[in-house]
Amino acid sequence: MAPFLDATTAVSDMTLNHLLLYCRPGFESDCANEIQSVSARLGIYGYVKTRENAGYVTFISHEPDGALQIQKKQRFSGLVFARQWVAAGEMIADLPMKDRVGALTAALADLPQCGEVRLETADTNEAKELSVFCRKFAHPLRQGLRKAGLLTKTEDPRKPCLHLFFIDSCNLYAGISRPGNNSPWPMGIPRLKFPKEAPSRSTLKLEEAFHVFVPRDEWDTRLASGMKAVDLGAAPGGWTWQLVNRHMFVSAVDNGPMNRDLMESGLVTHLQEDGFLFQPAKSVNWMVCDIVDKPSRTAGRMADWLVNGWCREAIFNLKLPMKQRFTAVEAAIDKIQSRLAEAERHCSLTIKQLYHDREEVTVHAKLES
Ligand SMILES: C[S@@+](CC[C@H](N)C(=O)[O-])C[C@H]1O[C@@H](n2cnc3c(N)ncnc32)[C@H](O)[C@@H]1O
């Protein structure tokens, strides 16, 4: 695979052998299994440190710039369980309370100049209190970093993003990620507002999926008004609401009842059928599926849709109630990929555990024309 070297590729004089991966609390072992598999494939060796429910995992490379190497050779979007990744050094411990800014700017002196700084924590209840500290500390720290030349005067997306990941107010990891190969959101969490007219909270899963999988400047062509969509397992209609909100015509397949207001939009046809047997009369632009079933069964049916070209793009969930979630995802994706290969269909597949996903991951599939 070609390395992702570009203008923002950072060269650091600081040892960056810790790759921090932020994840949903409870998914540390899946995130750890995944990074071990990725690093082994890249030939960058090291070991992983995890703590249950910590909300992050640390991969420690045997090479001094191992974490940076992984960021250069691997696409962030190719990781399923990581919400964000940071190439960092050893933990910066025991910051003096009296002059945290001074101590930090000294500790970061060997990092390349960054275009943005994010003060972050794990997404845990314990860490919530720390976010108050982070908000207060952000302003003086930014000033200190700018004065020391470590941060550009205004935000510059061509330069690396500096992450300060606080364990508590005196202990943190500091490191970098590269815009274009990281999550654009602080803590890797998109803050979406629940649309109060939507019939269920799971509407946010599909909205987040649009943000993650479809570049914003392509929404008007790929999520366009008048397109045809099928929603399998649609009731009560949170996902259908997102499609209708983009003025698409939706066939909503579910034996359960659909939200009345949504039906009044005139854009939805409710089909009380089995979503795993439903087949569209004509190819549609989008198929989405939120049916709760075994990943292997869902994968099999999603493969039918893609191999037969019943849709151009699809977004679906793989539900993961089991322990070995990384293995289950790999098996489901392998199943889809081998069906596509047999049929000589070219299709991109991207898999991510979204912030709004719980025991599940979301898959985006796009057939190449
Ligand atoms: C998690 S809910 C979907 C929620 C929906 N995405 C929303 O945003 O409101 C799963 C739905 O799948 C439906 N379902 C389960 N098995 C199904 C099947 N074989 N065919 C169609 N619908 C199915 C259930 O009736 C349920 O309404």
The ligand as an SDF file (V2000), in Angstrom:
LIG
                    3D

 27 29  0  0  0  0  0  0  0  0999 V2000
  -33.8470   -1.4300   15.6270 C   0  0  0  0  0  0  0  0  0  0  0  0
  -35.4620   -1.4010   14.9360 S   0  0  0  0  0  0  0  0  0  0  0  0
  -35.3090   -0.2550   13.6410 C   0  0  0  0  0  0  0  0  0  0  0  0
  -35.3800    1.1620   14.0730 C   0  0  0  0  0  0  0  0  0  0  0  0
  -35.4280    2.0980   12.8990 C   0  0  0  0  0  0  0  0  0  0  0  0
  -34.1860    2.0690   12.1330 N   0  0  0  0  0  0  0  0  0  0  0  0
  -35.6660    3.5200   13.3450 C   0  0  0  0  0  0  0  0  0  0  0  0
  -34.7610    4.3570   13.1850 O   0  0  0  0  0  0  0  0  0  0  0  0
  -36.7520    3.8270   13.8190 O   0  0  0  0  0  0  0  0  0  0  0  0
  -35.5090   -2.9170   14.1190 C   0  0  0  0  0  0  0  0  0  0  0  0
  -36.7820   -3.1300   13.3230 C   0  0  0  0  0  0  0  0  0  0  0  0
  -36.5950   -4.2730   12.5140 O   0  0  0  0  0  0  0  0  0  0  0  0
  -37.8300   -4.9270   12.3640 C   0  0  0  0  0  0  0  0  0  0  0  0
  -37.5510   -6.2930   11.8910 N   0  0  0  0  0  0  0  0  0  0  0  0
  -37.0080   -7.3300   12.5300 C   0  0  0  0  0  0  0  0  0  0  0  0
  -36.8970   -8.3860   11.6980 N   0  0  0  0  0  0  0  0  0  0  0  0
  -37.3940   -7.9810   10.5050 C   0  0  0  0  0  0  0  0  0  0  0  0
  -37.5300   -8.5740    9.2360 C   0  0  0  0  0  0  0  0  0  0  0  0
  -37.1360   -9.8480    9.0130 N   0  0  0  0  0  0  0  0  0  0  0  0
  -38.0640   -7.8590    8.2430 N   0  0  0  0  0  0  0  0  0  0  0  0
  -38.4430   -6.5720    8.4180 C   0  0  0  0  0  0  0  0  0  0  0  0
  -38.3320   -5.9550    9.5990 N   0  0  0  0  0  0  0  0  0  0  0  0
  -37.7920   -6.6360   10.6260 C   0  0  0  0  0  0  0  0  0  0  0  0
  -38.4720   -4.8110   13.7060 C   0  0  0  0  0  0  0  0  0  0  0  0
  -39.8870   -4.9110   13.5660 O   0  0  0  0  0  0  0  0  0  0  0  0
  -38.0180   -3.4150   14.1620 C   0  0  0  0  0  0  0  0  0  0  0  0
  -39.0180   -2.4620   13.8640 O   0  0  0  0  0  0  0  0  0  0  0  0
  1  2  1  0
  2  3  1  0
  2 10  1  0
  3  4  1  0
  4  5  1  0
  5  6  1  0
  5  7  1  0
  7  8  2  0
  7  9  1  0
 10 11  1  0
 11 12  1  0
 11 26  1  0
 12 13  1  0
 13 14  1  0
 13 24  1  0
 14 15  1  0
 14 23  1  0
 15 16  2  0
 16 17  1  0
 17 18  1  0
 17 23  2  0
 18 19  1  0
 18 20  2  0
 20 21  1  0
 21 22  2  0
 22 23  1  0
 24 25  1  0
 24 26  1  0
 26 27  1  0
M  CHG  2   2   1   9  -1
M  END
$$$$
